[in-house]
Amino acid sequence: MRKVLLLLALALGCLGCVTDRTLELDFKHPSIEVKPNGFYVNERPASAKAILDSLKDMDIPGSRVIHIRVDGDVVDLGPARMLMAYLAQNGYTRPVLVTERHAESSVREAGKRWR
């Protein structure tokens, strides 16, 4: 019984830990995600502190651009902005929120009107 409780305590204590040592930060496949029910790293729930600790453990420089994907179902960007502020307070000055949506633009010749 004691061993079961110890294993349970270890499992619950690690909730929010980033156990996978790979962390993609590019804009196409970022590992850090903001979903309606919290933060995720490599598809696993994580706290803001666990995200910061994993960045520091992997020696990611503070000047590196960190892409954070925002799920399409997220309505309130408050938690995402708080994560960005938390990272900035701890030396990571270039976090960027990205989505799967994108906009395209084009330049028209001066004499032609838009229709």
C-alpha positions as a Markdown table, in Angstrom:
| # | Residue | x | y | z |
|---|---|---|---|---|
| 1 | Met | 0.0 | 0.0 | 0.0 |
| 2 | Arg | 2.8 | 2.4 | 0.9 |
| 3 | Lys | 4.5 | 1.7 | -2.5 |
| 4 | Val | 1.2 | 2.5 | -4.3 |
| 5 | Leu | 0.9 | 5.8 | -2.5 |
| 6 | Leu | 4.5 | 6.7 | -3.2 |
| 7 | Leu | 4.0 | 6.0 | -7.0 |
| 8 | Leu | 0.8 | 8.0 | -7.0 |
| 9 | Ala | 2.5 | 10.9 | -5.3 |
| 10 | Leu | 5.3 | 10.8 | -7.8 |
| 11 | Ala | 2.9 | 10.6 | -10.7 |
| 12 | Leu | 0.8 | 13.6 | -9.4 |
| 13 | Gly | 4.0 | 15.6 | -8.6 |
| 14 | Cys | 5.1 | 15.3 | -12.2 |
| 15 | Leu | 1.8 | 16.5 | -13.6 |
| 16 | Gly | 2.8 | 19.5 | -15.7 |
| 17 | Cys | 6.4 | 18.4 | -16.1 |
| 18 | Val | 7.9 | 18.4 | -19.6 |
| 19 | Thr | 9.4 | 15.0 | -19.8 |
| 20 | Asp | 10.2 | 14.9 | -23.5 |
| 21 | Arg | 13.5 | 16.5 | -24.2 |
| 22 | Thr | 12.6 | 17.8 | -27.7 |
| 23 | Leu | 11.0 | 21.2 | -28.1 |
| 24 | Glu | 10.2 | 22.5 | -31.5 |
| 25 | Leu | 10.0 | 26.3 | -31.6 |
| 26 | Asp | 9.5 | 27.0 | -35.3 |
| 27 | Phe | 6.4 | 28.6 | -36.6 |
| 28 | Lys | 5.2 | 25.5 | -38.6 |
| 29 | His | 5.2 | 23.0 | -35.7 |
| 30 | Pro | 5.6 | 24.7 | -32.3 |
| 31 | Ser | 5.7 | 22.3 | -29.3 |
| 32 | Ile | 4.2 | 25.0 | -27.0 |
| 33 | Glu | 0.4 | 25.3 | -27.4 |
| 34 | Val | -2.4 | 27.3 | -25.8 |
| 35 | Lys | -5.7 | 25.5 | -25.8 |
| 36 | Pro | -9.0 | 26.5 | -24.2 |
| 37 | Asn | -8.2 | 24.3 | -21.1 |
| 38 | Gly | -4.6 | 25.4 | -20.6 |
| 39 | Phe | -1.0 | 25.1 | -21.8 |
| 40 | Tyr | 0.4 | 22.1 | -23.6 |
| 41 | Val | 3.9 | 21.0 | -24.5 |
| 42 | Asn | 4.3 | 18.1 | -27.0 |
| 43 | Glu | 0.5 | 17.4 | -26.5 |
| 44 | Arg | 0.9 | 17.1 | -22.7 |
| 45 | Pro | -0.5 | 19.5 | -20.2 |
| 46 | Ala | 2.1 | 21.8 | -18.7 |
| 47 | Ser | 2.2 | 24.8 | -16.4 |
| 48 | Ala | 3.9 | 28.1 | -17.3 |
| 49 | Lys | 6.7 | 27.3 | -14.9 |
| 50 | Ala | 7.3 | 23.9 | -16.5 |
| 51 | Ile | 7.5 | 25.6 | -19.9 |
| 52 | Leu | 10.0 | 28.1 | -18.6 |
| 53 | Asp | 12.0 | 25.4 | -16.8 |
| 54 | Ser | 12.2 | 23.3 | -20.0 |
| 55 | Leu | 13.4 | 26.3 | -22.0 |
| 56 | Lys | 16.1 | 27.0 | -19.4 |
| 57 | Asp | 17.1 | 23.3 | -19.1 |
| 58 | Met | 17.5 | 23.1 | -22.9 |
| 59 | Asp | 19.7 | 26.2 | -22.9 |
| 60 | Ile | 17.4 | 28.1 | -25.3 |
| 61 | Pro | 18.8 | 31.7 | -25.5 |
| 62 | Gly | 16.5 | 34.5 | -24.4 |
| 63 | Ser | 16.9 | 36.2 | -27.7 |
| 64 | Arg | 15.5 | 33.3 | -29.6 |
| 65 | Val | 12.0 | 33.6 | -31.2 |
| 66 | Ile | 9.6 | 31.2 | -29.4 |
| 67 | His | 6.5 | 30.4 | -31.4 |
| 68 | Ile | 3.5 | 29.6 | -29.3 |
| 69 | Arg | 0.6 | 28.1 | -31.2 |
| 70 | Val | -2.9 | 29.2 | -30.3 |
| 71 | Asp | -5.6 | 26.6 | -30.9 |
| 72 | Gly | -8.5 | 27.8 | -33.1 |
| 73 | Asp | -11.0 | 27.2 | -30.3 |
| 74 | Val | -9.3 | 29.7 | -28.0 |
| 75 | Val | -11.6 | 32.7 | -27.5 |
| 76 | Asp | -9.8 | 34.5 | -24.7 |
| 77 | Leu | -6.2 | 35.4 | -25.4 |
| 78 | Gly | -5.6 | 36.5 | -21.8 |
| 79 | Pro | -3.8 | 33.3 | -20.7 |
| 80 | Ala | -1.6 | 33.3 | -23.8 |
| 81 | Arg | -0.7 | 36.9 | -23.1 |
| 82 | Met | 0.1 | 36.1 | -19.5 |
| 83 | Leu | 2.4 | 33.3 | -20.6 |
| 84 | Met | 4.2 | 35.7 | -23.0 |
| 85 | Ala | 4.6 | 38.2 | -20.2 |
| 86 | Tyr | 5.9 | 35.5 | -17.8 |
| 87 | Leu | 8.5 | 34.4 | -20.3 |
| 88 | Ala | 9.5 | 38.0 | -21.0 |
| 89 | Gln | 9.9 | 38.7 | -17.2 |
| 90 | Asn | 12.3 | 35.7 | -17.1 |
| 91 | Gly | 14.5 | 36.8 | -20.0 |
| 92 | Tyr | 12.7 | 35.4 | -23.1 |
| 93 | Thr | 11.9 | 38.6 | -24.9 |
| 94 | Arg | 10.7 | 37.2 | -28.3 |
| 95 | Pro | 7.7 | 35.0 | -27.7 |
| 96 | Val | 5.2 | 35.1 | -30.6 |
| 97 | Leu | 1.6 | 33.8 | -30.9 |
| 98 | Val | 0.9 | 31.9 | -34.1 |
| 99 | Thr | -2.2 | 30.3 | -35.5 |
| 100 | Glu | -2.9 | 28.0 | -38.4 |
| 101 | Arg | -4.8 | 30.8 | -40.1 |
| 102 | His | -2.9 | 33.1 | -42.4 |
| 103 | Ala | -3.5 | 36.1 | -44.5 |
| 104 | Glu | -2.2 | 36.8 | -48.0 |
| 105 | Ser | -1.6 | 40.1 | -49.6 |
| 106 | Ser | -0.8 | 41.2 | -53.1 |
| 107 | Val | 0.2 | 44.4 | -54.8 |
| 108 | Arg | -1.9 | 45.7 | -57.7 |
| 109 | Glu | -0.7 | 47.9 | -60.5 |
| 110 | Ala | -1.5 | 51.6 | -59.9 |
| 111 | Gly | -4.0 | 52.1 | -62.8 |
| 112 | Lys | -6.2 | 49.1 | -61.9 |
| 113 | Arg | -9.0 | 49.3 | -59.4 |
| 114 | Trp | -10.0 | 46.6 | -56.9 |
| 115 | Arg | -13.3 | 45.0 | -57.7 |
